[in-house]
Amino acid sequence: MRETIQDGKLVELTYKVTDKKSGHVLSAVEFPLGYVHGHNEILAPAVHAELEGKSAGDVIEVPIDCNHIYGPRDESLVFTDYIENVPEEYRQIGTSILTENDKGETRSFLVTRIDDKTLTVDGNNPLCGREVIFTLEILTVRDASEEEIAAGGTIAGEADVDAALKRPL
């Protein structure tokens, strides 16, 4: 009998996130991601709920309205400035800029557009306003050890870490 995902089980999976409207893959995790179900909720609660009762070998699709997770887009968090006002190390699309306001609150902004004269940053989560599909492939389901429960997921040995660091990207 195959083990099913429930509290206390170690789960290893891969996933991809696809924009429902465009069909573009927004992110993907190709190396197994391990967590202890019910102890280390690393994905959206709706995804964890759908994983419950599934087994190794199952592939599931979970639609998510990101407005429920990140809220609606806030256009007041989009800023454009003259490029000469922006330090050179931030002049690349995809660069993340961590800022702090007068109250000590931090927010991450992402460089989203550059032209000859201006640079635009966006403080919204990149998934704001999108509907996405999480496609998850469950690779392993087994009882978690006490060490894995304490750590919240798989524990890599020294050889595993060395191999991961030497693996080509």
Contact map, one row per residue, 1 for C-alpha under 8 A:
1110000000000000000000000000000000000000000000000000000000000000000000000000000000000000000000000000000000000000000000000000000000000000000000000000000000000000000000000
1111000000000000000000000000000000000000000000000000001100000000000000000000000000000000000000000000000000000000000000000000000000000000000000000000000000000000000000000
1111100000000000000000000000000000000000000000000000001100000000000000000000000000000000000000000000000000000000000000000000000000000000000011000000000000000000000000000
0111110000000000000000000000000000000000000000000001111100000000000000000000000000000000000000000000000000000000000000000000000000000000000010000000000000000000000000000
0011111010100000000000000000000000001000000000000011111000000000000000000000000000000000000000000000000000000000000000000000000000000000000010000000000000000000000000000
0001111110000000000000000000000000001100000000000001100000000000000000000000000000000000000000000000000000000000000000000000000000000000000000000000000000000000000000000
0000111110000000000000000000000000011110000000000000000000000000000000000000000000000000000000000000000000000000000000000000000000000000000000000000000000000000000000000
0000011111000000000000000000000000011110000000000000000000000000000000000000000000000000000000000000000000000000000000000000000000000000000000110000100000000000000000000
0000111111100000000000000000000000011000000000000000000000000000000000000000000000000000000000000000000000000000000000000000000000000000000011110000000000000000000000000
0000000111110000000000000000000001111000000000000000000000000000000000000000000000000000000000000000000000000000000000000000000000000000000111110001000011000000000000000
0000100011111000000000000000000001111000000000000000000000000000000000000000000000000000000000000000000000000000000000000000000000000000011111000000000000000000000000000
0000000001111100000000000000000111100000000000000000000000000000000000000000000000000000000000000000000000000000000000000000000000000000011110000000000000000000000000000
0000000000111110000000000000000111000000000000000000000000000000000000000000000000000000000000000000000000000000000000000000000000000001111100000000000000000000000000000
0000000000011111000000000001111110000000000000000000000000000000000000000000000000000000000000000000000000000000000000000000000000000001111000000000000000000000000000000
0000000000001111100000000001110000000000000000000000000000000000000000000000000000000000000000000000000000000000000000000000000000000111100000000000000000000000000000000
0000000000000111110000001111100000000000000000000000000000000000000000000000000000000000000000000000000000000000000000000000000000000111000000000000000000000000000000000
0000000000000011111000001111000000000000000000000000000000000000000000000000000000000000000000000000000000000000000000000000000000011110000000000000000000000000000000000
0000000000000001111100111110000000000000000000000000000000000000000000000000000000000000000000000000000000000000000000000000000000011110000000000000000000000000000000000
0000000000000000111111111100000000000000000000000000000000000000000000000000000000000000000000000000000000000000000000000000000001111000000000000000000000000000000000000
0000000000000000011111110000000000000000000000000000000000000000000000000000000000000000000000000000000000000000000000000000000001111000000000000000000000000000000000000
0000000000000000001111100000000000000000000000000000000000000000000000000000000000000000000000000000000000000000000000000000000000100000000000000000000000000000000000000
0000000000000000001111110000000000000000000000000000000000000000000000000000000000000000000000000000000000000000000000000000000000000000000000000000000000000000000000000
0000000000000000011111111000000000000000000000000000000000000000000000000000000000000000000000000000000000000000000000000000000000000000000000000000000000000000000000000
0000000000000000011101111100000000000000000000000000000000000000000000000000000000000000000000000000000000000000000000000000000000000000000000000000000000000000000000000
0000000000000001111000111111000000000000000000000000000000000000000000000000000000000000000000000000000000000000000000000000000000000000000000000000000000000000000000000
0000000000000001111000011111000000000000000000000000000000000000000000000000000000000000000000000000000000000000000000000000000000000000000000000000000000000000000000000
0000000000000001110000001111100000000000000000000000000000000000000000000000000000000000000000000000000000000000000000000000000000000000000000000000000000000000000000000
0000000000000111100000001111110000000000000000000000000000000000000000000000000000000000000000000000000000000000000000000000000000000000000000000000000000000000000000000
0000000000000111000000000011111110000000000000000000000000000000000000000000000000000000000000000000000000000000000000000000000000000000000000000000000000000000000000000
0000000000000110000000000001111100000000000000000000000000000000000000000000000000000000000000000000000000000000000000000000000000000000000000000000000000000000000000000
0000000000000100000000000000111110000000000000000000000000000000000000000000000000000000000000000000000000000000000000000000000000000000000000000000000000000000000000000
0000000000011100000000000000111111000000000000000000000000000000000000000000000000000000000000000000000000000000000000000000000000000000001000000000000000000000000000000
0000000000011100000000000000101111100000000000000000000000000000000000000000000000000000000000000000000000000000000000000000000000000000000000000000000000000000000000000
0000000001111000000000000000000111110000000000000000000000000000000000000000000000000000000000000000000000000000000000000000000000000000000000000000000011000000000000000
0000000001110000000000000000000011111011110000000000000000000000000000000000000000000000000000000000000000000000000000000000000000000000000000000000000111000000000000000
0000001111100000000000000000000001111111100000000000000000000000000000000000000000000000000000000000000000000000000000000000000000000000000000010001100110000000000000000
0000111111100000000000000000000000111111100000010000000000000000000000000000000000000000000000000000000000000000000000000000000000000000000000000000000000000000000000000
0000011100000000000000000000000000011111100000000000000000000000000000000000000000000000000000000000000000000000000000000000000000000000000000000000000000000000000000000
0000001100000000000000000000000000111111100000000000000000000000000000000000000000000000000000000000000000000000000000000000000000000000000000000000100100000000000000000
0000000000000000000000000000000000111111110000000000000000000000000000000000000000000000000000000000000000000000000000000000000000000000000000000000000110000000000000000
0000000000000000000000000000000000111111111110010000000000000000000000000000000000000000000000000000000000000000000000000000000000000000000000000000000000000000000000000
0000000000000000000000000000000000100001111100000000000000000000000000000000000000000000000000000000000000000000000000000000000000000000000000000000000000000000000000000
0000000000000000000000000000000000000000111110110000000000000000000000000000000000000000000000000000000000000000000000000000000000000000000000000000000000000000000000000
0000000000000000000000000000000000000000111111110000000000000000000010000000000000000000000000000000000000000000000000000000000000000000000000000000000000000000000000000
0000000000000000000000000000000000000000101111111000000000000000000000000000000000000000000000000000000000000000000000000000000000000000000000000000000000000000000000000
0000000000000000000000000000000000000000000111111100000000000101000000000000000000000000000000000000000000000000000000000000000000000000000000000000000000000000000000000
0000000000000000000000000000000000000000001111111110000000000100000000000000000000000000000000000000000000000000000000000000000000000100000000000000000000000000000000000
0000000000000000000000000000000000001000101111111111000000000000000000000000000000000000000000000000000000000000000000000000000000000000000000000000000000000000000000000
0000000000000000000000000000000000000000000011111111000000000000000000000000000000000000000000000000000000000000000000000000000000000000000000000000000000000000000000000
0000000000000000000000000000000000000000000001111111000000000100000000000000000000000000000000000000000000000000000000000000000000000000000000000000000000000000000000000
0000100000000000000000000000000000000000000000111111110000000000000000000000000000000000000000000000000000000000000000000000000000000000000000000000000000000000000000000
0001110000000000000000000000000000000000000000011111110000000000000000000000000000000000000000000000000000000000000000000000000000000000000000000000000000000000000000000
0001110000000000000000000000000000000000000000000011111000000000000000000000000000000000000000000000000000000000000000000000000000000000000000000000000000000000000000000
0001100000000000000000000000000000000000000000000011111101000000000000000000000000000000000000000000000000000000000000000000000000000000010000000000000000000000000000000
0111100000000000000000000000000000000000000000000000111111000000000000000000000000000000000000000000000000000000000000000000000000000000010110000000000000000000000000000
0111000000000000000000000000000000000000000000000000011111000000000000000000000000000000000000000000000000000000000000000000000000000000111110000000000000000000000000000
0000000000000000000000000000000000000000000000000000001111100000000000000000000000000000000000000000000000000000000000000000000000000000111100000000000000000000000000000
0000000000000000000000000000000000000000000000000000011111110000000000000000000000000000000000000000000000000000000000000000000000000000111000000000000000000000000000000
0000000000000000000000000000000000000000000000000000000011111000000000000000000000000000000000000000000000000000000000000000000000000011110000000000000000000000000000000
0000000000000000000000000000000000000000000000000000000001111100000000000000000000000000000000000000000000000000000000000000000000000111100000000000000000000000000000000
0000000000000000000000000000000000000000000000000000000000111110000000000000000000000000000000000000000000000000000000000000000000001111000000000000000000000000000000000
0000000000000000000000000000000000000000000001100100000000011111000000000000000000000000000000000000000000000000000000000000000000001110000000000000000000000000000000000
0000000000000000000000000000000000000000000000000000000000001111100000000000000000000000000000000000000000000000000000000000000000111100000000000000000000000000000000000
0000000000000000000000000000000000000000000001000000000000000111110000000000000000000000000000000000000000000000000000000000000000111100000000000000000000000000000000000
0000000000000000000000000000000000000000000000000000000000000011111110000000000000000000000000000000000000000000000000000000000011110000000000000000000000000000000000000
0000000000000000000000000000000000000000000000000000000000000001111111100000000000000000000000000000000000000000000000000000001111110000000000000000000000000000000000000
0000000000000000000000000000000000000000000000000000000000000000111111111000000000000000000000000000000000000000000000000000000111100000000000000000000000000000000000000
0000000000000000000000000000000000000000000000000000000000000000111111100000000000000000000000000000000000000000000000000000000000000000000000000000000000000000000000000
0000000000000000000000000000000000000000000100000000000000000000111111100000000000000000000000000000000000000000000000000000000000000000000000000000000000000000000000000
0000000000000000000000000000000000000000000000000000000000000000011111110000000000000000000000000000000000000000000000000000101100000000000000000000000000000000000000000
0000000000000000000000000000000000000000000000000000000000000000011111111000000000000000000000000000000000000000000000000000000110000000000000000000000000000000000000000
0000000000000000000000000000000000000000000000000000000000000000001001111100000000000000000000000000000000000000000000000000000110000000000000000000000000000000000000000
0000000000000000000000000000000000000000000000000000000000000000001000111110000000000000000000000000000000000000000000000001000110000000000000000000000000000000000000000
0000000000000000000000000000000000000000000000000000000000000000000000011111110000000000000000000000000000000000000000000001000000000000000000000000000000000000000000000
0000000000000000000000000000000000000000000000000000000000000000000000001111110000000000000000000000000000000000000000000000000000000000000000000000000000000000000000000
0000000000000000000000000000000000000000000000000000000000000000000000000111111000000000000000000000000000000000000000000000000000000000000000000000000000000000000000000
0000000000000000000000000000000000000000000000000000000000000000000000000111111000000000000000000000000000000000000000000111000000000000000000000000000000000000000000000
0000000000000000000000000000000000000000000000000000000000000000000000000111111100000000000000000000000000000000000000011111000000000000000000000000000000000000000000000
0000000000000000000000000000000000000000000000000000000000000000000000000001111110000000000000000000000000000000000000011100000000000000000000000000000000000000000000000
0000000000000000000000000000000000000000000000000000000000000000000000000000011111000000000000000000000000000000000001111000000000000000000000000000000000000000000000000
0000000000000000000000000000000000000000000000000000000000000000000000000000001111101100000000000000000000000000000001110000000000000000000000000000000000000000000000000
0000000000000000000000000000000000000000000000000000000000000000000000000000000111111100000000000000000000000000000011100000000000000000000000000000000000000000000000000
0000000000000000000000000000000000000000000000000000000000000000000000000000000011111100001000000000000000000000010111100000000000000000000000000000000000000000000000000
0000000000000000000000000000000000000000000000000000000000000000000000000000000001111110000000000000000000000000000010000000000000000000000000000000000000000000000000000
0000000000000000000000000000000000000000000000000000000000000000000000000000000011111110000000000000000000000000000000000000000000000000000000000000000000000000000000000
0000000000000000000000000000000000000000000000000000000000000000000000000000000011111111011000000000000000000000000000100000000000000000000000000000000000000000000000000
0000000000000000000000000000000000000000000000000000000000000000000000000000000000011111111000000000000000000000000000000000000000000000000000000000000000000000000000000
0000000000000000000000000000000000000000000000000000000000000000000000000000000000000111111000000000000000000000000000000000000000000000000000000000000000000000000000000
0000000000000000000000000000000000000000000000000000000000000000000000000000000000000011111100000000000000000000000000000000000000000000000000000000000000000000000000000
0000000000000000000000000000000000000000000000000000000000000000000000000000000000000111111100111000000000000010000000000000000000000000000000000000000000000000000000000
0000000000000000000000000000000000000000000000000000000000000000000000000000000000100111111110100000000000000010010000100000000000000000000000000000000000000000000000000
0000000000000000000000000000000000000000000000000000000000000000000000000000000000000000111111100000000000000010010000000000000000000000000000000000000000000000000000000
0000000000000000000000000000000000000000000000000000000000000000000000000000000000000000001111100000000000000111110000000000000000000000000000000000000000000000000000000
0000000000000000000000000000000000000000000000000000000000000000000000000000000000000000000111110000000000000111000000000000000000000000000000000000000000000000000000000
0000000000000000000000000000000000000000000000000000000000000000000000000000000000000000011111111000000000000110000000000000000000000000000000000000000000000000000000000
0000000000000000000000000000000000000000000000000000000000000000000000000000000000000000010001111100000000011110000000000000000000000000000000000000000000000000000000000
0000000000000000000000000000000000000000000000000000000000000000000000000000000000000000010000111110000000011110000000000000000000000000000000000000000000000000000000000
0000000000000000000000000000000000000000000000000000000000000000000000000000000000000000000000011111000001111000000000000000000000000000000000000000000000000000000000000
0000000000000000000000000000000000000000000000000000000000000000000000000000000000000000000000001111100001111000000000000000000000000000000000000000000000000000000000000
0000000000000000000000000000000000000000000000000000000000000000000000000000000000000000000000000111111111100000000000000000000000000000000000000000000000000000000000000
0000000000000000000000000000000000000000000000000000000000000000000000000000000000000000000000000011111111000000000000000000000000000000000000000000000000000000000000000
0000000000000000000000000000000000000000000000000000000000000000000000000000000000000000000000000001111110000000000000000000000000000000000000000000000000000000000000000
0000000000000000000000000000000000000000000000000000000000000000000000000000000000000000000000000001111110000000000000000000000000000000000000000000000000000000000000000
0000000000000000000000000000000000000000000000000000000000000000000000000000000000000000000000000001111111000000000000000000000000000000000000000000000000000000000000000
0000000000000000000000000000000000000000000000000000000000000000000000000000000000000000000000000001111111100000000000000000000000000000000000000000000000000000000000000
0000000000000000000000000000000000000000000000000000000000000000000000000000000000000000000000000111100111110000000000000000000000000000000000000000000000000000000000000
0000000000000000000000000000000000000000000000000000000000000000000000000000000000000000000000000111000011111000000000000010000000000000000000000000000000000000000000000
0000000000000000000000000000000000000000000000000000000000000000000000000000000000000000000000011110000001111100000000000010000000000000000000000000000000000000000000000
0000000000000000000000000000000000000000000000000000000000000000000000000000000000000000000000011110000000111110000000001111000000000000000000000000000000000000000000000
0000000000000000000000000000000000000000000000000000000000000000000000000000000000000000000011111000000000011111000000001110000000000000000000000000000000000000000000000
0000000000000000000000000000000000000000000000000000000000000000000000000000000000000000011111111000000000001111110000111100000000000000000000000000000000000000000000000
0000000000000000000000000000000000000000000000000000000000000000000000000000000000000000000011000000000000000111110000111100000000000000000000000000000000000000000000000
0000000000000000000000000000000000000000000000000000000000000000000000000000000000000000000010000000000000000011111000111000000000000000000000000000000000000000000000000
0000000000000000000000000000000000000000000000000000000000000000000000000000000000100000001110000000000000000011111111110000000000000000000000000000000000000000000000000
0000000000000000000000000000000000000000000000000000000000000000000000000000000000000000000000000000000000000000111111100000000000000000000000000000000000000000000000000
0000000000000000000000000000000000000000000000000000000000000000000000000000000000100000000000000000000000000000011111000000000000000000000000000000000000000000000000000
0000000000000000000000000000000000000000000000000000000000000000000000000000000001110000000000000000000000000000011111100000000000000000000000000000000000000000000000000
0000000000000000000000000000000000000000000000000000000000000000000000000000000111100000000000000000000000000000011111110000000000000000000000000000000000000000000000000
0000000000000000000000000000000000000000000000000000000000000000000000000000000111100100001000000000000000000011111011111000000000000000000000000000000000000000000000000
0000000000000000000000000000000000000000000000000000000000000000000000000000011110000000000000000000000000000011110001111100000000000000000000000000000000000000000000000
0000000000000000000000000000000000000000000000000000000000000000000000000000011100000000000000000000000000001111100000111110000000000000000000000000000000000000000000000
0000000000000000000000000000000000000000000000000000000000000000000000000000111000000000000000000000000000001111000000011111000000000000000000000000000000000000000000000
0000000000000000000000000000000000000000000000000000000000000000000000000000110000000000000000000000000000111100000000001111100000000000000000000000000000000000000000000
0000000000000000000000000000000000000000000000000000000000000000000000001100110000000000000000000000000000001000000000000111110100000000000000000000000000000000000000000
0000000000000000000000000000000000000000000000000000000000000000000001000000000000000000000000000000000000000000000000000011111100000000000000000000000000000000000000000
0000000000000000000000000000000000000000000000000000000000000000000000000000000000000000000000000000000000000000000000000001111100000000000000000000000000000000000000000
0000000000000000000000000000000000000000000000000000000000000000010001000000000000000000000000000000000000000000000000000000111111000000000000000000000000000000000000000
0000000000000000000000000000000000000000000000000000000000000000011001111000000000000000000000000000000000000000000000000001111111000000000000000000000000000000000000000
0000000000000000000000000000000000000000000000000000000000000000111000111000000000000000000000000000000000000000000000000000001111100000000000000000000000000000000000000
0000000000000000001100000000000000000000000000000000000000000000111000000000000000000000000000000000000000000000000000000000001111110000000000000000000000000000000000000
0000000000000000001110000000000000000000000000000000000000000011111000000000000000000000000000000000000000000000000000000000000011111000000000000000000000000000000000000
0000000000000000111100000000000000000000000000000000000000000011110000000000000000000000000000000000000000000000000000000000000001111100000000000000000000000000000000000
0000000000000000111100000000000000000000000000000000000000001111000000000000000000000000000000000000000000000000000000000000000000111110000000000000000000000000000000000
0000000000000011110000000000000000000000000000100000000000011111000000000000000000000000000000000000000000000000000000000000000000011111000000000000000000000000000000000
0000000000000011110000000000000000000000000000000000000000111100000000000000000000000000000000000000000000000000000000000000000000001111100000000000000000000000000000000
0000000000001111000000000000000000000000000000000000000000111000000000000000000000000000000000000000000000000000000000000000000000000111110000000000000000000000000000000
0000000000001110000000000000000000000000000000000000000111110000000000000000000000000000000000000000000000000000000000000000000000000011111000000000000000000000000000000
0000000000111100000000000000000000000000000000000000011111100000000000000000000000000000000000000000000000000000000000000000000000000001111110000000000000000000000000000
0000000000111100000000000000000100000000000000000000000111000000000000000000000000000000000000000000000000000000000000000000000000000000111110000000000000000000000000000
0000000001111000000000000000000000000000000000000000001110000000000000000000000000000000000000000000000000000000000000000000000000000000011111000000000000000000000000000
0011100011110000000000000000000000000000000000000000001100000000000000000000000000000000000000000000000000000000000000000000000000000000011111100000000000000000000000000
0010000011100000000000000000000000000000000000000000000000000000000000000000000000000000000000000000000000000000000000000000000000000000000111110000000000000000000000000
0000000111000000000000000000000000000000000000000000000000000000000000000000000000000000000000000000000000000000000000000000000000000000000011111000000000000000000000000
0000000111000000000000000000000000010000000000000000000000000000000000000000000000000000000000000000000000000000000000000000000000000000000001111111100000000000000000000
0000000000000000000000000000000000000000000000000000000000000000000000000000000000000000000000000000000000000000000000000000000000000000000000111111100000000000000000000
0000000000000000000000000000000000000000000000000000000000000000000000000000000000000000000000000000000000000000000000000000000000000000000000011111110000000000000000000
0000000000000000000000000000000000000000000000000000000000000000000000000000000000000000000000000000000000000000000000000000000000000000000000011111111000100000000000000
0000000001000000000000000000000000010000000000000000000000000000000000000000000000000000000000000000000000000000000000000000000000000000000000011111111111100000000000000
0000000100000000000000000000000000010010000000000000000000000000000000000000000000000000000000000000000000000000000000000000000000000000000000011111111110000000000000000
0000000000000000000000000000000000000000000000000000000000000000000000000000000000000000000000000000000000000000000000000000000000000000000000000111111100000000000000000
0000000000000000000000000000000000000000000000000000000000000000000000000000000000000000000000000000000000000000000000000000000000000000000000000011111111100000000000000
0000000000000000000000000000000000110011000000000000000000000000000000000000000000000000000000000000000000000000000000000000000000000000000000000001111111000000000000000
0000000001000000000000000000000001110001000000000000000000000000000000000000000000000000000000000000000000000000000000000000000000000000000000000001101111100000000000000
0000000001000000000000000000000001100000000000000000000000000000000000000000000000000000000000000000000000000000000000000000000000000000000000000001001111110000000000000
0000000000000000000000000000000000000000000000000000000000000000000000000000000000000000000000000000000000000000000000000000000000000000000000000011001011111000000000000
0000000000000000000000000000000000000000000000000000000000000000000000000000000000000000000000000000000000000000000000000000000000000000000000000000000001111111100000000
0000000000000000000000000000000000000000000000000000000000000000000000000000000000000000000000000000000000000000000000000000000000000000000000000000000000111111100000000
0000000000000000000000000000000000000000000000000000000000000000000000000000000000000000000000000000000000000000000000000000000000000000000000000000000000011111110000000
0000000000000000000000000000000000000000000000000000000000000000000000000000000000000000000000000000000000000000000000000000000000000000000000000000000000011111111000000
0000000000000000000000000000000000000000000000000000000000000000000000000000000000000000000000000000000000000000000000000000000000000000000000000000000000011111111100000
0000000000000000000000000000000000000000000000000000000000000000000000000000000000000000000000000000000000000000000000000000000000000000000000000000000000011111111110000
0000000000000000000000000000000000000000000000000000000000000000000000000000000000000000000000000000000000000000000000000000000000000000000000000000000000000111111111000
0000000000000000000000000000000000000000000000000000000000000000000000000000000000000000000000000000000000000000000000000000000000000000000000000000000000000011111111100
0000000000000000000000000000000000000000000000000000000000000000000000000000000000000000000000000000000000000000000000000000000000000000000000000000000000000001111111100
0000000000000000000000000000000000000000000000000000000000000000000000000000000000000000000000000000000000000000000000000000000000000000000000000000000000000000111111100
0000000000000000000000000000000000000000000000000000000000000000000000000000000000000000000000000000000000000000000000000000000000000000000000000000000000000000011111110
0000000000000000000000000000000000000000000000000000000000000000000000000000000000000000000000000000000000000000000000000000000000000000000000000000000000000000001111111
0000000000000000000000000000000000000000000000000000000000000000000000000000000000000000000000000000000000000000000000000000000000000000000000000000000000000000000001111
0000000000000000000000000000000000000000000000000000000000000000000000000000000000000000000000000000000000000000000000000000000000000000000000000000000000000000000000111
